Amino acid sequence: MKRFYRDATVEKVDGGFAVALDGRVLRTQRERRIQCLPSRASAELLAEEWARQGDTIDPSDFPLRALADFALEEIAHAPEAATGRILRFGETDTLCYRAHPDEPLHVRQIAVWDPLLADLERRLCVRFRRIGGVSYRPQHPETLHALHDVLTPLHPVVLAAAEQMASLSASLVITLLATLPGADEDALWSAATLEEEWQAEQWGRETTAEERRRRRRAEFATARRFALAALDGERILPGS
């Protein structure tokens, strides 16, 4: 598609902020509602997607527009369903499932994963169950209730970004810690892909798998940047 606008700017609208192309406020693709975002910072990220297009628009180069539409056209209508989907990543959090204690991988899992679990446990005053092997065991009800309470008040845009981060990392623990502005994103992603890295060290690296991991890493970073912009300095986790 040929570029049909000159400027992409951010305007104040009822309930938030929106991108405008040459003064015309953007709407969602399906419902045609104003694409209203919760903060100026989040709208500015969308404006950047439009501004960086050349003479021809690349439809695949709008990951945040897709997230925003998903938030406003899907999650906004059923936030509890979205919360439930995200919560399932806490029920089966990859950080809680460990190799057998006799395996060398177990030592690395403890060293990398336990500090992250302990951090969130301290902030929410909960306890995550550590599980040997891959057989499912439910987390403590009190832990799941606390996670639910964190997710419930979030804006649909933040929920959309959180769902993407949780899906990419297979971890609600990593997702929630990623909402902290000062979080070490590289360390969090390394924790999420610890077992993949272990397998690569043992059996060698495969080009396709490495490229897929790099793509997922970029998608995680994009979703996190959108979540932080939408939160606009608000902290969803207690503690320092």
Residue frames relative to the residue before (quaternion, step in Angstrom):
aa qw qx qy qz dx dy dz
M 1.0000 0.0000 0.0000 0.0000 0.00 0.00 0.00
K 0.4300 -0.6979 0.5121 0.2565 3.56 -0.93 0.92
R 0.5291 -0.6238 0.4654 0.3380 3.58 -1.00 0.80
F 0.1675 -0.8300 0.5311 0.0292 3.56 -0.77 1.11
Y 0.7116 0.3797 -0.2301 0.5446 3.60 1.26 0.16
R 0.4067 -0.7045 0.5238 0.2528 3.54 -1.27 0.36
D 0.8296 0.1432 -0.0262 0.5390 3.57 0.77 -1.07
A 0.1549 -0.7392 0.6475 0.1014 3.54 -1.19 0.73
T 0.0353 0.8144 -0.5721 0.0906 3.56 -0.49 1.23
V 0.4114 -0.6766 0.5492 0.2673 3.55 -1.35 0.11
E 0.0703 -0.8002 0.5955 0.0095 3.55 -0.92 0.96
K 0.4778 -0.6292 0.5300 0.3081 3.54 -1.23 0.58
V 0.0059 -0.7773 0.6288 -0.0220 3.55 -0.94 0.96
D 0.6843 -0.4498 0.3484 0.4562 3.57 -1.26 0.16
G 0.8358 0.2003 -0.1626 0.4847 3.56 -0.73 1.07
G 0.8231 -0.1432 0.0938 0.5415 3.59 1.18 -0.04
F 0.5943 -0.5464 0.4547 0.3762 3.53 -1.07 -0.86
A 0.0807 -0.7970 0.5981 0.0246 3.56 -1.17 0.61
V 0.4928 -0.6208 0.5203 0.3179 3.53 -1.30 0.43
A 0.1024 -0.7714 0.6254 0.0583 3.55 -1.09 0.78
L 0.2175 -0.7487 0.6144 0.1214 3.55 -0.99 0.90
D 0.8144 -0.1380 0.0215 0.5632 3.55 -0.43 1.29
G 0.7618 -0.4061 0.1855 0.4694 3.54 0.97 0.95
R 0.6396 0.5048 -0.3328 0.4747 3.61 1.23 -0.15
V 0.3877 -0.7531 0.4892 0.2079 3.55 -0.55 1.23
L 0.4441 -0.7086 0.4888 0.2485 3.56 -0.95 0.94
R 0.1994 -0.7550 0.6146 0.1120 3.51 -1.26 0.61
T 0.6072 -0.5408 0.4194 0.4036 3.56 -1.24 0.37
Q 0.6097 -0.6311 0.3500 0.3277 3.54 -1.11 0.71
R 0.7602 0.3816 -0.2222 0.4765 3.61 0.93 -0.78
E 0.7905 0.3279 -0.1704 0.4884 3.58 0.67 -1.08
R 0.3160 -0.7859 0.4761 0.2363 3.57 1.31 -0.25
R 0.3851 0.6757 -0.5240 0.3473 3.56 0.99 0.86
I 0.6218 -0.5340 0.3935 0.4163 3.58 -1.14 0.51
Q 0.3885 -0.7247 0.5243 0.2212 3.55 -0.85 1.01
C 0.0187 0.8513 -0.5173 0.0859 3.52 0.48 1.33
L 0.1362 -0.8058 0.5756 0.0284 3.55 -0.70 1.15
P 0.5877 -0.6609 0.3486 0.3103 3.58 -1.06 0.72
S 0.8019 0.1624 -0.0859 0.5686 3.62 1.17 -0.33
R 0.6038 -0.5460 0.4290 0.3916 3.54 -1.23 0.42
A 0.6293 0.5579 -0.3410 0.4201 3.59 0.98 -0.81
S 0.6735 0.4822 -0.3081 0.4680 3.60 0.94 -0.82
A 0.6420 0.5041 -0.3273 0.4761 3.59 1.04 -0.70
E 0.6237 0.5438 -0.3428 0.4448 3.59 1.05 -0.70
L 0.6149 0.5342 -0.3525 0.4607 3.60 1.07 -0.64
L 0.6526 0.4890 -0.3164 0.4848 3.59 1.01 -0.75
A 0.6245 0.5382 -0.3420 0.4510 3.57 1.00 -0.77
E 0.6152 0.5514 -0.3445 0.4459 3.58 1.07 -0.71
E 0.6100 0.5509 -0.3589 0.4422 3.60 1.03 -0.72
W 0.6897 0.4619 -0.2773 0.4838 3.57 0.95 -0.87
A 0.6691 0.5289 -0.3091 0.4208 3.58 0.94 -0.88
R 0.7001 0.4944 -0.2874 0.4276 3.61 1.00 -0.72
Q 0.4826 0.6626 -0.4463 0.3589 3.60 1.23 -0.07
G 0.4039 -0.7071 0.5276 0.2420 3.55 -1.11 0.69
D 0.7989 -0.2336 0.1928 0.5196 3.56 -1.09 -0.66
T 0.7467 0.2650 -0.1635 0.5878 3.56 1.23 -0.54
I 0.3802 -0.7281 0.5277 0.2165 3.58 -0.90 0.96
D 0.2376 -0.7535 0.6001 0.1252 3.56 -0.94 0.97
P 0.3428 -0.7815 0.4784 0.2070 3.65 -0.26 1.19
S 0.6525 0.5234 -0.3224 0.4431 3.61 1.15 -0.50
D 0.6435 0.5471 -0.3050 0.4401 3.58 1.28 -0.20
F 0.5981 0.5453 -0.3650 0.4601 3.58 1.11 0.72
P 0.0370 0.8421 -0.5376 0.0201 3.63 0.68 0.98
L 0.6785 0.4872 -0.3071 0.4561 3.60 0.98 -0.72
R 0.5921 0.5420 -0.3739 0.4645 3.58 1.08 -0.59
A 0.6461 0.5118 -0.3203 0.4669 3.58 0.99 -0.82
L 0.6511 0.5061 -0.3161 0.4691 3.59 0.98 -0.82
A 0.6543 0.5162 -0.3147 0.4543 3.57 0.95 -0.87
D 0.6568 0.4986 -0.3156 0.4696 3.59 0.94 -0.84
F 0.6324 0.5235 -0.3313 0.4650 3.59 0.98 -0.81
A 0.6519 0.5223 -0.3120 0.4526 3.57 0.98 -0.86
L 0.7673 0.4087 -0.2024 0.4509 3.56 0.79 -1.05
E 0.7414 0.3999 -0.2276 0.4885 3.59 1.09 -0.62
E 0.7574 0.3283 -0.1910 0.5311 3.59 1.17 -0.46
I 0.7620 0.4005 -0.2314 0.4532 3.57 0.46 -1.20
A 0.6286 0.5571 -0.3490 0.4157 3.60 0.95 -0.79
H 0.6797 0.4785 -0.2846 0.4776 3.59 1.13 -0.60
A 0.8023 0.1135 -0.0384 0.5847 3.60 1.16 -0.52
P 0.0240 -0.8519 0.5230 0.0096 3.61 0.59 1.09
E 0.6342 0.5375 -0.3486 0.4329 3.60 1.02 -0.68
A 0.6151 0.5306 -0.3468 0.4688 3.58 1.09 -0.66
A 0.6476 0.5057 -0.3154 0.4748 3.58 0.99 -0.81
T 0.6274 0.5315 -0.3298 0.4637 3.56 0.99 -0.83
G 0.6529 0.5222 -0.3093 0.4531 3.57 0.98 -0.83
R 0.6458 0.5152 -0.3243 0.4608 3.58 0.99 -0.81
I 0.6729 0.4849 -0.2978 0.4726 3.57 0.94 -0.87
L 0.6362 0.5537 -0.3284 0.4252 3.57 0.98 -0.84
R 0.5885 0.5856 -0.3745 0.4129 3.59 1.09 -0.60
F 0.6149 0.5282 -0.3575 0.4639 3.59 1.13 -0.51
G 0.6198 0.5016 -0.3438 0.4959 3.58 1.24 -0.31
E 0.6217 0.5494 -0.3354 0.4462 3.57 1.09 -0.70
T 0.7918 0.2061 -0.0911 0.5677 3.59 1.08 -0.77
D 0.1276 0.8528 -0.5007 0.0757 3.57 1.13 0.64
T 0.5011 -0.6899 0.4347 0.2897 3.56 -0.77 1.05
L 0.6115 0.5719 -0.3552 0.4158 3.61 1.11 -0.56
C 0.6764 0.5096 -0.2871 0.4477 3.58 1.21 -0.40
Y 0.6859 0.4647 -0.2795 0.4852 3.61 1.22 -0.26
R 0.1024 -0.8517 0.5127 -0.0345 3.52 -0.45 1.32
A 0.5482 -0.5680 0.5003 0.3558 3.51 -1.32 0.41
H 0.6695 -0.4662 0.3718 0.4429 3.58 -1.28 0.21
P 0.5930 -0.6172 0.3799 0.3509 3.63 -0.94 0.81
D 0.6453 0.5267 -0.3312 0.4433 3.61 1.14 -0.49
E 0.6218 0.5590 -0.3437 0.4276 3.60 1.21 -0.34
P 0.5621 -0.6217 0.4237 0.3436 3.62 -0.98 0.79
L 0.5815 0.5940 -0.3765 0.4088 3.60 1.08 -0.65
H 0.5946 0.5970 -0.3608 0.3998 3.57 1.05 -0.75
V 0.6365 0.5377 -0.3267 0.4461 3.58 0.98 -0.84
R 0.6757 0.4790 -0.2985 0.4742 3.58 0.92 -0.87
Q 0.6205 0.5437 -0.3481 0.4452 3.59 0.99 -0.75
I 0.6547 0.5010 -0.3160 0.4696 3.58 0.92 -0.85
A 0.6799 0.5139 -0.2973 0.4304 3.58 0.85 -0.97
V 0.7531 0.3901 -0.2087 0.4869 3.59 0.95 -0.87
W 0.7639 0.4242 -0.2152 0.4361 3.57 0.81 -0.98
D 0.6428 0.5667 -0.3513 0.3771 3.60 0.89 -0.81
P 0.6417 0.5090 -0.3619 0.4452 3.68 0.90 -0.64
L 0.6414 0.5113 -0.3316 0.4661 3.60 1.05 -0.67
L 0.6457 0.5017 -0.3168 0.4806 3.56 0.95 -0.84
A 0.6599 0.5153 -0.3115 0.4494 3.57 0.92 -0.91
D 0.6174 0.5501 -0.3438 0.4451 3.59 1.03 -0.75
L 0.7118 0.4309 -0.2708 0.4840 3.59 0.80 -0.96
E 0.5956 0.5558 -0.3633 0.4521 3.59 1.06 -0.66
R 0.6596 0.5077 -0.3061 0.4620 3.57 0.95 -0.87
R 0.6856 0.5012 -0.2912 0.4404 3.56 0.90 -0.90
L 0.7820 0.3307 -0.1634 0.5023 3.58 0.97 -0.85
C 0.3620 -0.7458 0.4815 0.2845 3.60 1.30 -0.09
V 0.4998 0.6139 -0.4402 0.4237 3.56 0.88 1.03
R 0.2889 -0.7261 0.5901 0.2028 3.53 -1.36 -0.01
F 0.2413 -0.7557 0.5936 0.1354 3.56 -0.86 1.01
R 0.4041 -0.7016 0.5371 0.2366 3.54 -1.00 0.85
R 0.2477 -0.7436 0.6046 0.1420 3.59 -0.82 1.03
I 0.1385 -0.8283 0.5429 0.0020 3.56 -0.76 1.08
G 0.3111 -0.7424 0.5653 0.1805 3.56 -0.88 0.96
G 0.7820 0.2611 -0.2143 0.5239 3.58 -0.80 0.99
V 0.5809 -0.6124 0.4317 0.3182 3.54 -1.34 -0.17
S 0.4623 0.6767 -0.4587 0.3434 3.61 1.22 0.03
Y 0.4885 -0.6951 0.4504 0.2744 3.55 -0.85 1.02
R 0.0495 0.7387 -0.6719 0.0194 3.50 -1.15 0.83
P 0.4734 -0.7036 0.4422 0.2922 3.60 -0.78 0.94
Q 0.4654 -0.6368 0.5329 0.3065 3.52 -1.21 0.56
H 0.6589 -0.4962 0.3751 0.4229 3.56 -1.26 0.33
P 0.5489 -0.6270 0.4303 0.3471 3.64 -0.90 0.81
E 0.6331 0.5409 -0.3405 0.4367 3.59 1.00 -0.77
T 0.6338 0.5269 -0.3271 0.4623 3.57 1.07 -0.74
L 0.6757 0.4877 -0.2941 0.4680 3.57 0.90 -0.91
H 0.6238 0.5292 -0.3432 0.4617 3.59 1.03 -0.71
A 0.6536 0.5110 -0.3159 0.4602 3.58 0.96 -0.84
L 0.6448 0.5069 -0.3184 0.4754 3.58 1.00 -0.80
H 0.6308 0.5336 -0.3235 0.4612 3.57 1.01 -0.83
D 0.6607 0.5153 -0.3083 0.4504 3.58 0.96 -0.85
V 0.6226 0.5243 -0.3421 0.4695 3.60 1.12 -0.60
L 0.7222 0.4725 -0.2502 0.4389 3.58 0.90 -0.94
T 0.6033 0.6447 -0.3565 0.3053 3.58 0.93 -0.92
P 0.7625 0.3959 -0.2574 0.4422 3.67 0.72 -0.84
L 0.4870 0.7091 -0.4244 0.2826 3.61 1.20 -0.15
H 0.5518 -0.5986 0.4760 0.3327 3.54 -1.17 0.70
P 0.6275 -0.5658 0.3733 0.3830 3.63 -1.04 0.66
V 0.6239 0.5332 -0.3520 0.4502 3.61 1.02 -0.67
V 0.6550 0.4887 -0.3123 0.4844 3.58 0.98 -0.80
L 0.6359 0.5225 -0.3290 0.4629 3.59 1.00 -0.77
A 0.6376 0.5258 -0.3319 0.4549 3.59 0.97 -0.80
A 0.6688 0.4812 -0.2944 0.4843 3.57 0.94 -0.88
A 0.6486 0.5185 -0.3181 0.4574 3.59 0.99 -0.82
E 0.6408 0.5191 -0.3348 0.4559 3.58 0.96 -0.79
Q 0.6547 0.4978 -0.3234 0.4679 3.58 0.98 -0.75
M 0.6564 0.5023 -0.3192 0.4637 3.60 0.93 -0.84
A 0.6599 0.5091 -0.3121 0.4561 3.58 0.95 -0.85
S 0.6465 0.5168 -0.3170 0.4632 3.56 1.01 -0.80
L 0.6873 0.4874 -0.2827 0.4583 3.59 0.95 -0.86
S 0.7623 0.3730 -0.1897 0.4937 3.58 1.01 -0.81
A 0.2903 -0.7646 0.5071 0.2720 3.59 1.28 -0.41
S 0.6852 0.4463 -0.2649 0.5110 3.56 1.14 0.62
L 0.2990 -0.7343 0.5829 0.1777 3.55 -0.79 1.03
V 0.5660 0.5863 -0.3862 0.4321 3.59 1.13 -0.56
I 0.6791 0.4725 -0.2854 0.4839 3.58 0.83 -0.98
T 0.6372 0.5457 -0.3284 0.4340 3.58 0.96 -0.85
L 0.6995 0.4615 -0.2841 0.4659 3.59 0.80 -0.95
L 0.6514 0.4961 -0.3267 0.4720 3.59 0.96 -0.75
A 0.6154 0.5598 -0.3445 0.4350 3.59 1.13 -0.58
T 0.6100 0.5525 -0.3649 0.4353 3.61 1.18 -0.33
L 0.5309 0.5910 -0.4254 0.4334 3.59 1.25 -0.06
P 0.5046 -0.6948 0.4098 0.3078 3.63 -0.62 1.05
G 0.7583 0.3904 -0.2175 0.4745 3.60 0.98 -0.75
A 0.3632 0.7581 -0.4808 0.2493 3.59 1.24 0.18
D 0.4393 -0.6644 0.5414 0.2692 3.55 -1.18 0.70
E 0.2818 -0.8105 0.4914 0.1492 3.56 -0.06 1.31
D 0.6370 0.5288 -0.3351 0.4498 3.59 0.98 -0.80
A 0.6617 0.5001 -0.3078 0.4662 3.58 0.96 -0.85
L 0.6424 0.5177 -0.3279 0.4601 3.58 0.99 -0.78
W 0.6758 0.4738 -0.3083 0.4730 3.58 0.92 -0.83
S 0.6109 0.5399 -0.3517 0.4601 3.59 1.04 -0.68
A 0.6375 0.5121 -0.3242 0.4756 3.57 1.05 -0.74
A 0.6538 0.5262 -0.3130 0.4445 3.57 0.98 -0.84
T 0.7766 0.3130 -0.1527 0.5250 3.58 1.05 -0.76
L 0.2351 0.8146 -0.5032 0.1670 3.58 1.21 0.42
E 0.7057 0.4607 -0.2819 0.4585 3.59 0.81 -0.95
E 0.6075 0.5337 -0.3556 0.4687 3.60 1.08 -0.64
E 0.6565 0.5037 -0.3068 0.4702 3.57 0.97 -0.87
W 0.6227 0.5416 -0.3330 0.4560 3.57 1.02 -0.80
Q 0.6663 0.4962 -0.3034 0.4667 3.57 0.89 -0.91
A 0.6440 0.5185 -0.3245 0.4595 3.59 0.99 -0.80
E 0.6454 0.5180 -0.3207 0.4607 3.58 1.03 -0.75
Q 0.6983 0.4779 -0.2758 0.4560 3.56 1.02 -0.80
W 0.8355 0.2464 -0.0656 0.4867 3.57 0.86 -1.00
G 0.6079 -0.5623 0.3587 0.4308 3.57 1.25 -0.04
R 0.4807 -0.6811 0.4838 0.2663 3.53 -1.21 0.54
E 0.2221 -0.7615 0.6009 0.0984 3.51 -1.07 0.89
T 0.5441 -0.6820 0.3789 0.3087 3.55 -0.68 1.13
T 0.6775 0.4975 -0.3026 0.4493 3.58 0.83 -0.94
A 0.6617 0.5051 -0.3048 0.4627 3.58 0.95 -0.87
E 0.6551 0.5098 -0.3151 0.4601 3.58 0.98 -0.81
E 0.6482 0.5044 -0.3186 0.4732 3.57 1.00 -0.78
R 0.6345 0.5198 -0.3281 0.4685 3.58 1.02 -0.76
R 0.6557 0.5028 -0.3176 0.4653 3.58 0.99 -0.78
R 0.6354 0.5160 -0.3338 0.4676 3.61 1.01 -0.74
R 0.6457 0.5133 -0.3218 0.4648 3.57 1.01 -0.78
R 0.6538 0.4989 -0.3108 0.4765 3.59 0.96 -0.82
R 0.6128 0.5477 -0.3447 0.4535 3.57 1.05 -0.75
A 0.6673 0.4926 -0.3007 0.4708 3.59 0.92 -0.88
E 0.6477 0.5126 -0.3193 0.4644 3.60 1.00 -0.79
F 0.6206 0.5310 -0.3369 0.4683 3.58 1.05 -0.74
A 0.6623 0.5086 -0.3044 0.4584 3.58 0.91 -0.92
T 0.6475 0.5194 -0.3181 0.4580 3.58 0.98 -0.82
A 0.6688 0.4914 -0.3004 0.4701 3.58 0.90 -0.91
R 0.6500 0.5109 -0.3245 0.4595 3.58 0.96 -0.80
R 0.6424 0.5234 -0.3270 0.4543 3.58 0.93 -0.86
F 0.6546 0.5072 -0.3081 0.4683 3.58 1.02 -0.81
A 0.6418 0.5222 -0.3234 0.4592 3.59 0.98 -0.84
L 0.6754 0.4905 -0.2998 0.4618 3.57 0.87 -0.93
A 0.6475 0.5093 -0.3223 0.4664 3.58 1.00 -0.77
A 0.6599 0.5023 -0.3074 0.4666 3.58 0.99 -0.82
L 0.6545 0.5002 -0.3093 0.4751 3.58 1.04 -0.74
D 0.1460 -0.8531 0.4918 0.0955 3.57 1.22 -0.56
G 0.7898 -0.3176 0.1474 0.5037 3.55 0.86 1.02
E 0.5368 0.6113 -0.4133 0.4090 3.59 1.22 -0.25
R 0.2515 -0.7593 0.5841 0.1381 3.57 -0.99 0.85
I 0.2481 -0.7918 0.5414 0.1360 3.56 -0.75 1.02
L 0.6894 0.3972 -0.2720 0.5413 3.57 1.31 -0.15
P 0.4295 -0.6895 0.5108 0.2814 3.59 -0.97 0.76
G 0.6847 0.5020 -0.3511 0.3949 3.54 -1.30 0.15
S 0.4447 -0.6870 0.5157 0.2536 3.52 -1.34 0.26
